[in-house]
């Protein structure tokens, strides 16, 4: 797993390794090294606030005379501490588990939902999908295609139908057919004057009314390739209650993988999964240790 993550984040990684090689062969003092590290972090889209936190923590824990390899160890510890603040565990123990996917259009919501569906099916669960984005015909069709490919039922509503009522219908079918996991795709944008966050709250209320303890997870899907802009988008979604974690997409091929750090630090939410490609297998469980090792080693 580390091997593949390392390969997937190679663009973000190479900026770090190049800088490390330079520093290893230089005679810079701690302050100069920290300046270089701060620049590398910012170029990898870590964000200014989070970068400052990381640099301060290294300064606090190291000595002025420490050589680069020791400082690099402190960097590793600082990144790990930052990423491990929130547990990224994901277990759908319940026999009736519901997972909601929220996020702006184009971020990778439907694809990520399909990846998780595939993963759960491979664990032996009967999975049902519901297209609650009734405002975009293309979104419904896309989910339908995934359902056919992965061989699982997809519940859809009429174009423009109330999303919460489509979810209600799906819940009835889900329970009566005895399925174990229901994954809910939601709209990223609504073309009427209905407030999207209110709409999401309504869907969530319908789910928790029908099934005790559900939705067990609400995943906010964020696109890592837009770096710091993902944070701007995410802030809007923090108005919606109950997000349990982040599904960070498109980590393959981006040089902005440092956004992982500011996302956890600024949103105060764990990253639970990362998307590393367009296929159903291209998903990894997020592990702080693996990420830090892949980034720095
Ligand atoms: P939605 O509008 O949020 O539902 O986004 P989609 O699921 O339609 O994804 C938008 C585009 O991003 C599609 O072309 C997907 O194939 C692509 N995509 C989604 N996740 C990933 C990923 O992890 N890596 C890459 N490279 N592309 C992805």
Boltz pocket constraint, residues with backbone or C-beta under 6 A from the ligand:
constraints:
  - pocket:
      binder: B
      contacts: [[A, 103], [A, 104], [A, 105], [A, 106], [A, 107], [A, 108], [A, 109], [A, 110], [A, 111], [A, 112], [A, 142], [A, 188], [A, 248], [A, 249], [A, 250], [A, 251], [A, 252], [A, 274], [A, 275], [A, 276], [A, 277], [A, 278], [A, 282]]
      max_distance: 6.0
